[in-house]
Amino acid sequence: MSQRRLHLQVASDGEGVRLDTFLARQAPELTRSAWKRHIEESLVSVDGHPTVKPGLPLKAGMAVDTTLPLPAATSLEGESIAI
């Protein structure tokens, strides 16, 4: 399974926002709850340090890094049916 590297810089409008909320806004392919689990598994770093605190309040200029697995390819195919 491939992965996608995510590097985000917190802008002034992200000041004071929870880490999980910030990530859900910036990368909506995961829900805030999924981001919370991702953070609690130490898969997110803030300013180069792994964190396990989803509620960490961010400050402008902070760097947020993580790696997301890409969804697995599916081999499902539609079938033609008469209607």
Secondary structure, 3 states (H helix, E strand, C coil): CCEEEEEEECCHHHCCCEHHHHHHHHCCCCCHHHHHHHHHCCCEEECCEEECCCCCECCCCCEEEEEEECCCCCCCCCCCCCC
